[in-house]
Amino acid sequence: MTTSTTTTISVLGSGRVGSTLARGLAAAGHPVTIGVRDPDSVRPDWADTGVEVADVATAIRTAAVVVNATPGDTTLERMTALRAGLAGRILLDVSNATTRTADGLPGGLAYLDGSLGERLQAALPETRVVKSLNTMLFSVMTAPAALATPPTAFVSGDDAAAKATVGGLLRSLGWKDGWVVDLGPIATASGPESMALMVPSLLGAIGFAPFALSVAR
């Protein structure tokens, strides 16, 4: 799928979430750079994907939208360290800040009096933070139509123009307008973030299968 409106994007985080988003956004026609600590060590992995590889600072410098796909329990520290580079950009945060159990699954919310999204916006006042795509398995982010039931992508953010830009990215990934729900300001991010606590039980019930939160209407 390609889109006539392209956005220059950098993705921070090269795990399953970041890799899936980088490949999906590139396939949709967006110029994408993945930012990593050691570009040379992973560059062969990205050959023929349409995704550029760069160090984190360079990746941010070339982007209009920065996607945070780093582990949520370290995101605030990582993004705060990048404050100067993120100034003036849209930060699409797809992470969930949770404590971890021994097997690496979410054990509890890292922030009980708010959300990671709110903390990011407070720590990065020159950056427009938008929260989305954090209520689903990573594979659904770029293939929402693969589910039998239409999934829902929630969007939270204080800046309407930034949310509109993110909405365009979602459409380019196959998200239909009726599947995207704008919850309002970034203060609303705490609700979707808390859904992460269901993940261990959900995986135990259905196995490691694509899933997403969906609003039936």
N, CA and C atoms as a LAMMPS dump frame, in Angstrom:
ITEM: TIMESTEP
0
ITEM: NUMBER OF ATOMS
651
ITEM: BOX BOUNDS ff ff ff
-5.0000000000000000e+02 5.0000000000000000e+02
-5.0000000000000000e+02 5.0000000000000000e+02
-5.0000000000000000e+02 5.0000000000000000e+02
ITEM: ATOMS id mol type element x y z
1 1 1 N 0.848 -1.193 0
2 1 2 C 0 0 0
3 1 3 C 0.879 1.236 0
4 2 1 N 0.595 2.192 -0.84
5 2 2 C 1.352 3.437 -0.876
6 2 3 C 0.42 4.596 -0.608
7 3 1 N 1.014 5.732 -0.271
8 3 2 C 0.225 6.916 0.029
9 3 3 C 0.78 8.1 -0.732
10 4 1 N -0.097 8.996 -1.182
11 4 2 C 0.344 10.16 -1.941
12 4 3 C 0.91 11.23 -1.033
13 5 1 N 0.617 11.169 0.247
14 5 2 C 1.158 12.117 1.213
15 5 3 C 2.195 11.395 2.054
16 6 1 N 3.449 11.785 1.901
17 6 2 C 4.511 11.103 2.624
18 6 3 C 5.026 11.967 3.76
19 7 1 N 5.476 11.326 4.797
20 7 2 C 6.024 11.988 5.976
21 7 3 C 7.37 11.362 6.288
22 8 1 N 8.374 12.203 6.523
23 8 2 C 9.693 11.694 6.871
24 8 3 C 9.672 11.238 8.323
25 9 1 N 10.019 9.983 8.547
26 9 2 C 9.835 9.352 9.853
27 9 3 C 11.134 8.731 10.338
28 10 1 N 11.388 8.85 11.625
29 10 2 C 12.44 8.048 12.247
30 10 3 C 11.8 7.176 13.309
31 11 1 N 12.283 5.96 13.422
32 11 2 C 11.789 5.013 14.413
33 11 3 C 12.918 4.72 15.387
34 12 1 N 12.654 4.931 16.659
35 12 2 C 13.631 4.633 17.701
36 12 3 C 13.217 3.345 18.391
37 13 1 N 14.078 2.355 18.329
38 13 2 C 13.756 1.035 18.845
39 13 3 C 13.728 0.041 17.71
40 14 1 N 14.581 -0.974 17.764
41 14 2 C 14.684 -1.934 16.66
42 14 3 C 14.219 -3.331 17.054
43 15 1 N 13.4 -3.409 18.101
44 15 2 C 12.806 -4.683 18.48
45 15 3 C 11.639 -5.016 17.57
46 16 1 N 10.772 -5.912 18.017
47 16 2 C 9.662 -6.337 17.163
48 16 3 C 8.724 -5.189 16.812
49 17 1 N 8.437 -4.327 17.779
50 17 2 C 7.529 -3.209 17.524
51 17 3 C 8.156 -2.224 16.547
52 18 1 N 9.37 -1.764 16.855
53 18 2 C 10.023 -0.789 15.999
54 18 3 C 10.282 -1.318 14.603
55 19 1 N 10.723 -2.564 14.505
56 19 2 C 11.01 -3.151 13.196
57 19 3 C 9.743 -3.286 12.361
58 20 1 N 8.663 -3.714 12.99
59 20 2 C 7.395 -3.852 12.275
60 20 3 C 6.915 -2.508 11.757
61 21 1 N 6.967 -1.484 12.591
62 21 2 C 6.517 -0.165 12.171
63 21 3 C 7.414 0.418 11.089
64 22 1 N 8.717 0.266 11.229
65 22 2 C 9.633 0.808 10.226
66 22 3 C 9.367 0.184 8.862
67 23 1 N 9.236 -1.118 8.827
68 23 2 C 8.986 -1.798 7.557
69 23 3 C 7.611 -1.436 6.99
70 24 1 N 6.611 -1.378 7.862
71 24 2 C 5.271 -1.06 7.397
72 24 3 C 5.153 0.354 6.863
73 25 1 N 5.75 1.307 7.548
74 25 2 C 5.696 2.697 7.103
75 25 3 C 6.479 2.895 5.813
76 26 1 N 7.611 2.201 5.683
77 26 2 C 8.378 2.285 4.44
78 26 3 C 7.59 1.68 3.28
79 27 1 N 6.923 0.558 3.533
80 27 2 C 6.118 -0.079 2.493
81 27 3 C 4.953 0.805 2.072
82 28 1 N 4.499 1.661 2.986
83 28 2 C 3.404 2.58 2.68
84 28 3 C 3.883 3.811 1.919
85 29 1 N 5.187 3.905 1.683
86 29 2 C 5.711 4.991 0.869
87 29 3 C 6.384 6.113 1.608
88 30 1 N 6.508 6.004 2.927
89 30 2 C 7.15 7.059 3.708
90 30 3 C 8.664 6.857 3.755
91 31 1 N 9.433 7.94 3.702
92 31 2 C 10.875 7.82 3.934
93 31 3 C 11.116 7.519 5.417
94 32 1 N 11.726 6.387 5.709
95 32 2 C 11.881 5.933 7.092
96 32 3 C 13.352 5.671 7.399
97 33 1 N 13.779 6.161 8.55
98 33 2 C 15.109 5.86 9.076
99 33 3 C 14.943 5.256 10.456
100 34 1 N 15.621 4.162 10.721
101 34 2 C 15.585 3.588 12.059
102 34 3 C 16.847 4.021 12.789
103 35 1 N 16.664 4.55 13.979
104 35 2 C 17.778 5.06 14.761
105 35 3 C 18.25 4.043 15.78
106 36 1 N 19.529 3.686 15.71
107 36 2 C 20.101 2.698 16.624
108 36 3 C 21.449 3.193 17.126
109 37 1 N 21.931 2.578 18.18
110 37 2 C 23.202 3.006 18.765
111 37 3 C 24.388 2.679 17.866
112 38 1 N 24.336 1.521 17.207
113 38 2 C 25.453 1.075 16.373
114 38 3 C 24.928 0.714 14.986
115 39 1 N 24.787 1.69 14.097
116 39 2 C 24.188 1.432 12.782
117 39 3 C 24.893 0.345 11.977
118 40 1 N 26.211 0.321 12.014
119 40 2 C 26.947 -0.641 11.19
120 40 3 C 26.638 -2.086 11.564
121 41 1 N 26.332 -2.316 12.834
122 41 2 C 26.098 -3.693 13.277
123 41 3 C 24.772 -4.259 12.785
124 42 1 N 23.821 -3.389 12.458
125 42 2 C 22.502 -3.88 12.039
126 42 3 C 22.172 -3.538 10.594
127 43 1 N 23.013 -2.746 9.941
128 43 2 C 22.703 -2.313 8.581
129 43 3 C 22.424 -3.478 7.63
130 44 1 N 23.168 -4.586 7.683
131 44 2 C 22.85 -5.708 6.782
132 44 3 C 21.439 -6.262 6.977
133 45 1 N 20.911 -6.15 8.189
134 45 2 C 19.563 -6.665 8.463
135 45 3 C 18.489 -5.865 7.736
136 46 1 N 18.821 -4.64 7.352
137 46 2 C 17.844 -3.756 6.738
138 46 3 C 18.047 -3.584 5.241
139 47 1 N 18.952 -4.354 4.669
140 47 2 C 19.182 -4.276 3.231
141 47 3 C 17.91 -4.642 2.469
142 48 1 N 17.608 -3.872 1.433
143 48 2 C 16.461 -4.134 0.554
144 48 3 C 15.108 -4.007 1.25
145 49 1 N 15.056 -3.281 2.37
146 49 2 C 13.77 -3.061 3.05
147 49 3 C 13.197 -1.681 2.759
148 50 1 N 14.019 -0.799 2.192
149 50 2 C 13.585 0.574 1.986
150 50 3 C 13.759 1.439 3.206
151 51 1 N 14.32 0.879 4.273
152 51 2 C 14.531 1.608 5.524
153 51 3 C 16.004 1.974 5.651
154 52 1 N 16.268 3.254 5.903
155 52 2 C 17.635 3.697 6.148
156 52 3 C 18.008 3.413 7.604
157 53 1 N 19.283 3.279 7.866
158 53 2 C 19.777 3.039 9.22
159 53 3 C 20.758 4.142 9.582
160 54 1 N 20.606 4.706 10.783
161 54 2 C 21.488 5.787 11.222
162 54 3 C 21.595 5.76 12.737
163 55 1 N 22.547 6.522 13.254
164 55 2 C 22.591 6.688 14.702
165 55 3 C 21.38 7.498 15.131
166 56 1 N 21.078 7.471 16.403
167 56 2 C 19.842 8.073 16.905
168 56 3 C 19.77 9.564 16.594
169 57 1 N 20.839 10.299 16.84
170 57 2 C 20.824 11.746 16.622
171 57 3 C 20.566 12.081 15.162
172 58 1 N 21.205 11.363 14.251
173 58 2 C 21.013 11.611 12.824
174 58 3 C 19.6 11.258 12.393
175 59 1 N 19.087 10.152 12.895
176 59 2 C 17.733 9.735 12.54
177 59 3 C 16.709 10.784 12.954
178 60 1 N 16.859 11.331 14.137
179 60 2 C 15.93 12.351 14.615
180 60 3 C 16.041 13.612 13.779
181 61 1 N 17.246 13.995 13.444
182 61 2 C 17.483 15.256 12.742
183 61 3 C 16.806 15.293 11.379
184 62 1 N 16.633 14.143 10.758
185 62 2 C 16.059 14.103 9.417
186 62 3 C 14.547 13.893 9.41
187 63 1 N 13.917 13.806 10.579
188 63 2 C 12.515 13.389 10.649
189 63 3 C 11.564 14.508 11.046
190 64 1 N 10.352 14.428 10.504
191 64 2 C 9.256 15.278 10.966
192 64 3 C 8.498 14.588 12.089
193 65 1 N 8.421 13.258 12.003
194 65 2 C 7.765 12.454 13.031
195 65 3 C 8.765 11.434 13.56
196 66 1 N 8.882 11.37 14.875
197 66 2 C 9.735 10.381 15.527
198 66 3 C 8.826 9.385 16.24
199 67 1 N 8.999 8.113 15.949
200 67 2 C 8.211 7.065 16.587
201 67 3 C 9.031 6.469 17.723
202 68 1 N 8.497 6.545 18.932
203 68 2 C 9.167 5.925 20.068
204 68 3 C 8.671 4.5 20.241
205 69 1 N 9.555 3.541 19.935
206 69 2 C 9.247 2.127 20.142
207 69 3 C 10.275 1.504 21.074
208 70 1 N 10.813 2.326 21.981
209 70 2 C 11.751 1.823 22.984
210 70 3 C 10.963 1.234 24.154
211 71 1 N 11.587 0.412 24.994
212 71 2 C 10.867 -0.152 26.147
213 71 3 C 10.272 0.946 27.027
214 72 1 N 8.995 0.803 27.35
215 72 2 C 8.303 1.859 28.072
216 72 3 C 8.872 2.191 29.429
217 73 1 N 9.503 1.208 30.083
218 73 2 C 10.024 1.481 31.417
219 73 3 C 11.3 2.319 31.386
220 74 1 N 11.891 2.499 30.199
221 74 2 C 13.074 3.36 30.072
222 74 3 C 12.845 4.524 29.117
223 75 1 N 11.64 4.617 28.563
224 75 2 C 11.349 5.634 27.549
225 75 3 C 11.557 7.054 28.054
226 76 1 N 11.037 7.361 29.235
227 76 2 C 11.101 8.739 29.723
228 76 3 C 12.548 9.211 29.831
229 77 1 N 13.389 8.377 30.376
230 77 2 C 14.808 8.728 30.503
231 77 3 C 15.458 8.89 29.131
232 78 1 N 15.179 7.978 28.219
233 78 2 C 15.769 8.031 26.876
234 78 3 C 15.321 9.277 26.121
235 79 1 N 14.018 9.558 26.125
236 79 2 C 13.505 10.683 25.354
237 79 3 C 13.91 12.021 25.969
238 80 1 N 13.958 12.09 27.289
239 80 2 C 14.389 13.328 27.94
240 80 3 C 15.82 13.666 27.547
241 81 1 N 16.663 12.654 27.413
242 81 2 C 18.048 12.88 26.995
243 81 3 C 18.124 13.409 25.565
244 82 1 N 17.067 13.211 24.783
245 82 2 C 17.032 13.651 23.385
246 82 3 C 16.212 14.92 23.201
247 83 1 N 15.939 15.632 24.284
248 83 2 C 15.02 16.771 24.239
249 83 3 C 15.375 17.78 23.15
250 84 1 N 16.626 18.163 23.054
251 84 2 C 17.011 19.185 22.075
252 84 3 C 16.719 18.712 20.653
253 85 1 N 17.047 17.473 20.354
254 85 2 C 16.82 16.957 19.013
255 85 3 C 15.351 16.772 18.68
256 86 1 N 14.538 16.501 19.685
257 86 2 C 13.106 16.28 19.465
258 86 3 C 12.31 17.572 19.38
259 87 1 N 12.908 18.684 19.72
260 87 2 C 12.204 19.972 19.704
261 87 3 C 11.648 20.26 18.307
262 88 1 N 10.38 20.656 18.263
263 88 2 C 9.738 20.999 17.006
264 88 3 C 9.195 19.815 16.231
265 89 1 N 9.363 18.62 16.742
266 89 2 C 8.923 17.428 16.04
267 89 3 C 7.704 16.794 16.715
268 90 1 N 7.064 15.919 15.991
269 90 2 C 5.984 15.113 16.551
270 90 3 C 6.598 13.826 17.081
271 91 1 N 6.272 13.481 18.312
272 91 2 C 6.721 12.217 18.897
273 91 3 C 5.515 11.301 19.025
274 92 1 N 5.469 10.275 18.209
275 92 2 C 4.421 9.263 18.298
276 92 3 C 4.902 8.176 19.247
277 93 1 N 4.294 8.114 20.413
278 93 2 C 4.697 7.162 21.441
279 93 3 C 3.78 5.951 21.398
280 94 1 N 4.347 4.787 21.112
281 94 2 C 3.55 3.563 21.028
282 94 3 C 3.864 2.601 22.17
283 95 1 N 4.601 3.084 23.168
284 95 2 C 5.06 2.209 24.247
285 95 3 C 4.095 2.207 25.431
286 96 1 N 4.292 1.243 26.319
287 96 2 C 3.559 1.171 27.582
288 96 3 C 4.56 1.043 28.718
289 97 1 N 4.449 1.92 29.699
290 97 2 C 5.397 1.912 30.819
291 97 3 C 4.885 0.986 31.913
292 98 1 N 5.47 -0.196 31.99
293 98 2 C 5.072 -1.162 33.006
294 98 3 C 6.305 -1.733 33.693
295 99 1 N 6.094 -2.216 34.906
296 99 2 C 7.121 -3.038 35.534
297 99 3 C 7.078 -4.405 34.858
298 100 1 N 8.129 -5.192 35.046
299 100 2 C 8.212 -6.469 34.343
300 100 3 C 8.279 -7.64 35.316
301 101 1 N 7.601 -8.702 34.953
302 101 2 C 7.702 -9.933 35.727
303 101 3 C 8.983 -10.663 35.316
304 102 1 N 9.261 -11.781 35.972
305 102 2 C 10.479 -12.533 35.676
306 102 3 C 10.519 -13.024 34.231
307 103 1 N 9.347 -13.249 33.63
308 103 2 C 9.317 -13.723 32.246
309 103 3 C 9.2 -12.589 31.241
310 104 1 N 9.334 -11.343 31.717
311 104 2 C 9.363 -10.203 30.814
312 104 3 C 8.018 -9.613 30.461
313 105 1 N 6.94 -10.137 31.015
314 105 2 C 5.608 -9.628 30.718
315 105 3 C 5.253 -8.477 31.657
316 106 1 N 4.27 -7.65 31.273
317 106 2 C 3.87 -6.54 32.139
318 106 3 C 3.394 -7.027 33.501
319 107 1 N 3.907 -6.393 34.557
320 107 2 C 3.521 -6.785 35.906
321 107 3 C 2.697 -5.74 36.62
322 108 1 N 2.846 -4.487 36.246
323 108 2 C 2.115 -3.388 36.863
324 108 3 C 2.472 -2.103 36.152
325 109 1 N 1.683 -1.074 36.363
326 109 2 C 1.95 0.212 35.73
327 109 3 C 3.112 0.906 36.422
328 110 1 N 3.998 1.483 35.633
329 110 2 C 5.141 2.199 36.196
330 110 3 C 4.719 3.527 36.808
331 111 1 N 3.651 4.116 36.267
332 111 2 C 3.175 5.412 36.75
333 111 3 C 1.719 5.272 37.172
334 112 1 N 1.478 5.334 38.463
335 112 2 C 0.133 5.113 38.982
336 112 3 C -0.707 6.379 39.014
337 113 1 N -0.067 7.528 38.901
338 113 2 C -0.796 8.796 38.998
339 113 3 C -0.781 9.544 37.674
340 114 1 N -0.993 8.826 36.599
341 114 2 C -0.982 9.448 35.279
342 114 3 C -0.455 8.462 34.257
343 115 1 N 0.092 8.982 33.171
344 115 2 C 0.544 8.121 32.085
345 115 3 C 1.945 8.496 31.634
346 116 1 N 2.561 7.588 30.911
347 116 2 C 3.839 7.891 30.283
348 116 3 C 3.667 9.014 29.27
349 117 1 N 2.572 8.985 28.53
350 117 2 C 2.33 10.04 27.551
351 117 3 C 2.345 11.421 28.175
352 118 1 N 1.684 11.566 29.313
353 118 2 C 1.667 12.858 30.007
354 118 3 C 3.058 13.262 30.463
355 119 1 N 3.805 12.311 30.966
356 119 2 C 5.159 12.618 31.446
357 119 3 C 6.082 13.011 30.299
358 120 1 N 5.914 12.37 29.168
359 120 2 C 6.709 12.747 28.009
360 120 3 C 6.401 14.171 27.573
361 121 1 N 5.112 14.527 27.527
362 121 2 C 4.761 15.883 27.116
363 121 3 C 5.282 16.918 28.1
364 122 1 N 5.238 16.612 29.388
365 122 2 C 5.749 17.538 30.399
366 122 3 C 7.264 17.683 30.302
367 123 1 N 7.948 16.59 29.997
368 123 2 C 9.409 16.618 29.912
369 123 3 C 9.905 17.201 28.598
370 124 1 N 9.035 17.191 27.575
371 124 2 C 9.409 17.65 26.236
372 124 3 C 8.436 18.724 25.763
373 125 1 N 8.444 19.898 26.385
374 125 2 C 7.45 20.921 26.052
375 125 3 C 7.555 21.454 24.628
376 126 1 N 8.713 21.314 23.992
377 126 2 C 8.887 21.798 22.623
378 126 3 C 8.505 20.736 21.594
379 127 1 N 8.072 19.583 22.072
380 127 2 C 7.712 18.457 21.203
381 127 3 C 6.22 18.193 21.328
382 128 1 N 5.596 17.826 20.214
383 128 2 C 4.166 17.515 20.235
384 128 3 C 4.007 15.997 20.358
385 129 1 N 3.6 15.559 21.532
386 129 2 C 3.507 14.13 21.831
387 129 3 C 2.114 13.608 21.48
388 130 1 N 2.081 12.501 20.772
389 130 2 C 0.828 11.821 20.442
390 130 3 C 0.965 10.357 20.852
391 131 1 N -0.015 9.866 21.567
392 131 2 C -0.025 8.459 22.008
393 131 3 C -0.986 7.663 21.137
394 132 1 N -0.519 6.521 20.632
395 132 2 C -1.409 5.665 19.842
396 132 3 C -0.768 4.296 19.639
397 133 1 N -1.537 3.365 19.12
398 133 2 C -1.089 2.029 18.719
399 133 3 C -0.523 1.186 19.862
400 134 1 N -0.889 1.499 21.095
401 134 2 C -0.334 0.768 22.238
402 134 3 C -1.327 -0.204 22.868
403 135 1 N -2.403 -0.513 22.155
404 135 2 C -3.417 -1.422 22.7
405 135 3 C -3.596 -2.645 21.807
406 136 1 N -2.504 -3.133 21.251
407 136 2 C -2.58 -4.253 20.302
408 136 3 C -1.237 -4.955 20.208
409 137 1 N -1.256 -6.174 19.675
410 137 2 C -0.009 -6.852 19.368
411 137 3 C 0.671 -6.11 18.223
412 138 1 N 1.982 -6.119 18.205
413 138 2 C 2.734 -5.317 17.245
414 138 3 C 2.343 -5.588 15.795
415 139 1 N 1.985 -6.821 15.468
416 139 2 C 1.666 -7.146 14.076
417 139 3 C 0.418 -6.426 13.58
418 140 1 N -0.495 -6.093 14.489
419 140 2 C -1.738 -5.431 14.102
420 140 3 C -1.492 -3.972 13.738
421 141 1 N -0.436 -3.374 14.26
422 141 2 C -0.152 -1.964 13.998
423 141 3 C -0.092 -1.653 12.509
424 142 1 N 0.47 -2.572 11.745
425 142 2 C 0.641 -2.34 10.313
426 142 3 C -0.261 -3.216 9.451
427 143 1 N -1.115 -4.017 10.072
428 143 2 C -2.035 -4.879 9.322
429 143 3 C -3.355 -5.001 10.061
430 144 1 N -4.041 -3.878 10.301
431 144 2 C -5.272 -3.931 11.095
432 144 3 C -6.382 -4.748 10.448
433 145 1 N -6.406 -4.81 9.126
434 145 2 C -7.474 -5.53 8.443
435 145 3 C -7.325 -7.038 8.556
436 146 1 N -6.216 -7.505 9.115
437 146 2 C -6.005 -8.947 9.254
438 146 3 C -6.887 -9.562 10.329
439 147 1 N -7.416 -8.745 11.232
440 147 2 C -8.275 -9.257 12.296
441 147 3 C -9.704 -9.417 11.8
442 148 1 N -10.39 -10.415 12.319
443 148 2 C -11.778 -10.649 11.925
444 148 3 C -12.685 -9.518 12.385
445 149 1 N -12.38 -8.955 13.547
446 149 2 C -13.126 -7.817 14.088
447 149 3 C -12.289 -6.559 13.91
448 150 1 N -12.854 -5.491 13.355
449 150 2 C -12.063 -4.271 13.18
450 150 3 C -11.496 -3.787 14.512
451 151 1 N -10.198 -3.547 14.589
452 151 2 C -9.585 -3.065 15.824
453 151 3 C -9.785 -1.569 15.981
454 152 1 N -9.441 -1.064 17.145
455 152 2 C -9.518 0.373 17.405
456 152 3 C -8.135 0.898 17.749
457 153 1 N -7.768 2.004 17.119
458 153 2 C -6.536 2.712 17.469
459 153 3 C -6.935 3.994 18.184
460 154 1 N -6.568 4.111 19.437
461 154 2 C -6.872 5.308 20.213
462 154 3 C -5.76 6.334 20.013
463 155 1 N -6.152 7.596 19.988
464 155 2 C -5.194 8.684 19.789
465 155 3 C -5.381 9.706 20.897
466 156 1 N -4.291 10.06 21.574
467 156 2 C -4.317 11.079 22.626
468 156 3 C -3.206 12.083 22.355
469 157 1 N -3.52 13.368 22.497
470 157 2 C -2.504 14.39 22.287
471 157 3 C -3.095 15.775 22.42
472 158 1 N -2.261 16.725 22.777
473 158 2 C -2.731 18.093 22.99
474 158 3 C -2.801 18.909 21.707
475 159 1 N -2.08 18.501 20.669
476 159 2 C -1.97 19.297 19.451
477 159 3 C -2.795 18.669 18.328
478 160 1 N -3.797 19.406 17.847
479 160 2 C -4.705 18.863 16.833
480 160 3 C -3.983 18.566 15.524
481 161 1 N -3.065 19.439 15.129
482 161 2 C -2.346 19.221 13.869
483 161 3 C -1.463 17.983 13.95
484 162 1 N -0.832 17.784 15.097
485 162 2 C 0.008 16.595 15.274
486 162 3 C -0.838 15.327 15.201
487 163 1 N -2.019 15.362 15.804
488 163 2 C -2.897 14.192 15.753
489 163 3 C -3.384 13.943 14.332
490 164 1 N -3.602 15.011 13.58
491 164 2 C -4.011 14.843 12.187
492 164 3 C -2.902 14.185 11.371
493 165 1 N -1.655 14.569 11.642
494 165 2 C -0.525 13.943 10.951
495 165 3 C -0.445 12.461 11.282
496 166 1 N -0.592 12.132 12.556
497 166 2 C -0.584 10.727 12.965
498 166 3 C -1.752 9.986 12.324
499 167 1 N -2.899 10.635 12.248
500 167 2 C -4.044 10.012 11.59
501 167 3 C -3.746 9.655 10.143
502 168 1 N -3.013 10.528 9.458
503 168 2 C -2.616 10.236 8.085
504 168 3 C -1.698 9.033 7.999
505 169 1 N -0.78 8.925 8.954
506 169 2 C 0.1 7.755 8.986
507 169 3 C -0.703 6.477 9.209
508 170 1 N -1.665 6.546 10.114
509 170 2 C -2.497 5.368 10.382
510 170 3 C -3.272 4.953 9.137
511 171 1 N -3.832 5.918 8.433
512 171 2 C -4.568 5.587 7.208
513 171 3 C -3.652 4.914 6.187
514 172 1 N -2.421 5.387 6.1
515 172 2 C -1.49 4.792 5.135
516 172 3 C -1.136 3.355 5.5
517 173 1 N -1.317 2.995 6.77
518 173 2 C -1.065 1.626 7.227
519 173 3 C -2.305 0.74 7.142
520 174 1 N -3.408 1.302 6.66
521 174 2 C -4.617 0.514 6.49
522 174 3 C -5.693 0.731 7.53
523 175 1 N -5.484 1.695 8.43
524 175 2 C -6.492 1.984 9.442
525 175 3 C -7.589 2.855 8.835
526 176 1 N -8.819 2.358 8.858
527 176 2 C -9.946 3.129 8.351
528 176 3 C -10.35 4.183 9.373
529 177 1 N -10.962 5.263 8.888
530 177 2 C -11.323 6.364 9.781
531 177 3 C -12.188 5.901 10.946
532 178 1 N -13.104 4.994 10.708
533 178 2 C -13.98 4.517 11.769
534 178 3 C -13.286 3.656 12.802
535 179 1 N -12.064 3.258 12.517
536 179 2 C -11.298 2.438 13.454
537 179 3 C -10.395 3.269 14.358
538 180 1 N -10.332 4.556 14.122
539 180 2 C -9.458 5.454 14.886
540 180 3 C -10.322 6.356 15.756
541 181 1 N -10.038 6.389 17.05
542 181 2 C -10.819 7.189 17.998
543 181 3 C -9.907 8.206 18.673
544 182 1 N -10.208 9.48 18.478
545 182 2 C -9.47 10.559 19.135
546 182 3 C -10.063 10.751 20.529
547 183 1 N -9.308 10.377 21.538
548 183 2 C -9.797 10.474 22.916
549 183 3 C -9.701 11.885 23.483
550 184 1 N -8.881 12.737 22.865
551 184 2 C -8.714 14.089 23.39
552 184 3 C -7.274 14.381 23.748
553 185 1 N -7.047 15.178 24.78
554 185 2 C -5.684 15.594 25.144
555 185 3 C -4.835 14.44 25.662
556 186 1 N -3.569 14.698 25.842
557 186 2 C -2.63 13.657 26.26
558 186 3 C -2.992 13.084 27.63
559 187 1 N -3.748 13.83 28.426
560 187 2 C -4.181 13.327 29.735
561 187 3 C -5.038 12.075 29.612
562 188 1 N -5.611 11.828 28.427
563 188 2 C -6.451 10.643 28.24
564 188 3 C -5.638 9.384 27.953
565 189 1 N -4.322 9.509 27.86
566 189 2 C -3.487 8.354 27.507
567 189 3 C -3.436 7.293 28.598
568 190 1 N -3.789 7.66 29.82
569 190 2 C -3.678 6.699 30.921
570 190 3 C -4.61 5.504 30.742
571 191 1 N -5.777 5.721 30.155
572 191 2 C -6.715 4.623 29.94
573 191 3 C -6.16 3.555 29.013
574 192 1 N -5.797 3.928 27.785
575 192 2 C -5.21 2.93 26.89
576 192 3 C -3.937 2.291 27.441
577 193 1 N -3.11 3.067 28.13
578 193 2 C -1.874 2.495 28.671
579 193 3 C -2.162 1.381 29.681
580 194 1 N -3.245 1.524 30.439
581 194 2 C -3.554 0.518 31.462
582 194 3 C -3.968 -0.814 30.853
583 195 1 N -4.329 -0.814 29.573
584 195 2 C -4.716 -2.056 28.915
585 195 3 C -3.568 -3.059 28.899
586 196 1 N -2.342 -2.561 29.018
587 196 2 C -1.178 -3.453 29.007
588 196 3 C -1.239 -4.486 30.124
589 197 1 N -1.95 -4.164 31.21
590 197 2 C -2.041 -5.105 32.325
591 197 3 C -2.828 -6.362 31.962
592 198 1 N -3.627 -6.293 30.893
593 198 2 C -4.384 -7.46 30.454
594 198 3 C -3.535 -8.438 29.653
595 199 1 N -2.403 -7.982 29.157
596 199 2 C -1.645 -8.777 28.192
597 199 3 C -1.257 -10.161 28.707
598 200 1 N -0.689 -10.305 29.917
599 200 2 C -0.318 -11.654 30.363
600 200 3 C -1.497 -12.625 30.39
601 201 1 N -2.624 -12.183 30.931
602 201 2 C -3.802 -13.051 30.99
603 201 3 C -4.345 -13.338 29.599
604 202 1 N -4.303 -12.334 28.739
605 202 2 C -4.81 -12.507 27.378
606 202 3 C -3.96 -13.505 26.599
607 203 1 N -2.654 -13.394 26.728
608 203 2 C -1.777 -14.349 26.05
609 203 3 C -1.977 -15.758 26.597
610 204 1 N -2.243 -15.842 27.902
611 204 2 C -2.512 -17.149 28.478
612 204 3 C -3.798 -17.756 27.96
613 205 1 N -4.766 -16.899 27.638
614 205 2 C -6.069 -17.38 27.185
615 205 3 C -6.096 -17.727 25.703
616 206 1 N -5.452 -16.896 24.875
617 206 2 C -5.561 -17.083 23.421
618 206 3 C -4.24 -17.454 22.759
619 207 1 N -3.15 -17.447 23.533
620 207 2 C -1.85 -17.716 22.948
621 207 3 C -1.28 -16.473 22.282
622 208 1 N -0.109 -16.652 21.669
623 208 2 C 0.567 -15.524 21.031
624 208 3 C -0.035 -15.303 19.65
625 209 1 N -1.219 -14.716 19.639
626 209 2 C -1.952 -14.476 18.4
627 209 3 C -2.252 -12.99 18.28
628 210 1 N -2.415 -12.492 17.055
629 210 2 C -2.733 -11.073 16.886
630 210 3 C -4.006 -10.702 17.639
631 211 1 N -3.967 -9.586 18.347
632 211 2 C -5.135 -9.102 19.075
633 211 3 C -5.07 -7.587 19.164
634 212 1 N -6.204 -6.995 19.466
635 212 2 C -6.277 -5.552 19.678
636 212 3 C -7.535 -5.236 20.456
637 213 1 N -7.496 -4.144 21.191
638 213 2 C -8.703 -3.652 21.833
639 213 3 C -9.615 -3.078 20.752
640 214 1 N -10.901 -3.36 20.855
641 214 2 C -11.847 -2.889 19.849
642 214 3 C -13.085 -2.332 20.533
643 215 1 N -13.565 -1.203 20.044
644 215 2 C -14.787 -0.594 20.559
645 215 3 C -15.943 -1.001 19.653
646 216 1 N -16.915 -1.717 20.205
647 216 2 C -18.085 -2.141 19.442
648 216 3 C -19.13 -1.038 19.488
649 217 1 N -19.628 -0.659 18.318
650 217 2 C -20.619 0.417 18.25
651 217 3 C -21.764 0.021 17.335
